[in-house]
Structure formats: structure tokens, C-alpha cells
Amino acid sequence: MITIVYWIFLAAIVLGVLYFIGHSLKKWPAGFFVAGFFLVVGVLFYYFYLEQAFVKNWGGKMSVKVPQGQVHISATWKDDNLWIENYDPVSNTCIFQEYSRGHMLEGKVVIKDCNPLK
């Protein structure tokens, strides 16, 4: 729900800037430039900062796919980063994978011979 409110708010800002600068001031090229700037900044701000904060703190939505051949064991939050533990039965390893803001600087811990399902 909060994600939808954010996108509606961003669309209102972009359209409002475009209307004010383009229509009211009759400067359409400047209006498109400023509206595009707000759109790019708003999308990057959501992707690199707000996405996981919305999910963790305000009930947003996020999807993570378990890699083929692995079994999901658990998930936990550390600050605003999501850590997911999966088990690979073929190699008998546990994989802790971090999902951080903007999917940058993600950590990964591999534990060999962990046997979590016994």
C-alpha cells in the first residue's frame, strides 16, 4: 500500500512540475527536463533507499526467488538488509545471501558440510 502511495505522489509531482513549467510558464523543453529529472531522482531514490525500508517498516512488497536446486531455510533482517539462508543439497552447503538497498554491496556466506535438514 505504501509503495502505491509513493508512486502516486511521485507521478503527481512530475505532472505538476510539467504543468506548471510547461503550460503555465510556456517553457515546454524546460518543463520536460525538470519533470524528467524529478522522475529519475524519484525512481533512483525508491530503488536505492526506500524499497527495503518500505517492506520492513511499513508493509511493502518484495519478491525474492530461491535459486533452482536450493531449499529455502530461513530469512531475517539485519538493519534494512534482508538475509536469506538457502541449502544446496547437491553440494551440501548452506548459503546466506544478503539483499541490500539497491542490490549493491551484497554479502554472501557459504558454509560447507552444514547438513541442516538432519
C-alpha positions in Angstrom: 0.0 0.0 0.0 2.7 2.5 0.9 4.5 1.7 -2.3 1.4 2.6 -4.3 1.1 5.9 -2.4 4.7 6.7 -3.1 4.3 6.2 -6.9 1.1 8.2 -7.0 2.9 11.0 -5.1 5.8 10.9 -7.5 3.5 10.9 -10.5 1.7 14.0 -9.1 4.9 15.8 -8.6 6.2 15.0 -12.1 2.9 16.0 -13.7 2.6 19.1 -11.5 6.0 20.3 -12.5 5.3 19.6 -16.1 2.0 21.5 -16.0 3.5 24.5 -14.1 6.6 25.0 -16.1 5.3 23.8 -19.5 1.8 25.0 -19.5 1.8 28.0 -17.1 5.2 29.4 -18.0 5.0 28.2 -21.6 8.5 26.7 -21.4 7.9 23.1 -22.5 11.5 22.0 -23.1 12.4 23.2 -19.6 9.3 21.5 -18.2 10.1 18.2 -19.7 13.7 18.4 -18.5 12.7 19.3 -14.9 9.9 16.7 -14.8 12.3 14.0 -16.2 14.8 15.0 -13.6 12.3 14.5 -10.8 11.2 11.2 -12.3 14.7 9.8 -12.5 15.6 11.0 -9.0 12.3 9.6 -7.6 12.9 6.2 -9.2 16.5 6.0 -8.1 15.6 7.1 -4.5 13.0 4.4 -4.3 15.2 1.7 -5.8 18.4 2.5 -3.8 16.8 3.7 -0.5 13.1 3.2 0.1 12.3 -0.3 -1.3 13.5 -2.4 1.6 12.6 0.2 4.2 9.0 0.1 2.9 8.9 -3.7 3.1 10.4 -3.9 6.5 8.8 -0.9 8.3 5.5 -0.2 6.5 4.3 -3.4 4.9 5.5 -3.0 1.4 6.0 -5.9 -1.1 9.2 -7.5 -2.3 9.9 -10.8 -4.2 13.0 -12.9 -3.9 13.4 -16.1 -5.9 15.1 -19.2 -4.4 17.7 -20.4 -6.9 16.9 -23.7 -8.7 18.2 -26.7 -6.9 18.3 -25.0 -3.5 15.9 -25.3 -0.5 14.9 -22.2 1.5 15.6 -22.4 5.2 15.1 -19.0 6.8 15.1 -15.2 6.3 16.0 -12.4 8.7 16.5 -8.7 8.8 19.8 -7.0 9.8 19.2 -3.3 9.9 17.4 -2.6 6.5 19.1 -5.6 4.7 17.4 -8.9 4.2 19.5 -12.1 4.8 18.2 -15.3 3.3 19.5 -18.8 4.1 19.2 -21.5 1.5 20.5 -25.0 1.4 22.1 -26.7 -1.7 21.6 -30.5 -1.2 23.9 -31.4 -4.1 27.0 -29.7 -2.7 25.8 -29.9 1.0 26.3 -26.2 1.6 24.3 -23.5 3.3 24.3 -20.2 1.6 23.5 -16.9 3.4 22.7 -14.3 0.8 22.3 -10.6 1.6 19.8 -8.4 -0.3 20.8 -4.8 0.4 19.4 -1.4 -0.8 19.8 -1.1 -4.5 21.3 -4.6 -4.7 24.8 -3.2 -4.2 27.4 -4.4 -1.8 25.6 -7.6 -1.1 27.3 -10.2 1.1 27.4 -13.9 0.7 28.4 -16.5 3.3 28.9 -20.2 2.2 29.0 -22.9 4.9 30.3 -26.2 3.6 29.1 -29.6 5.1 26.4 -28.0 7.1 23.7 -30.7 7.0 20.8 -28.5 8.2 18.0 -31.0 7.3 19.1 -33.8 9.5 
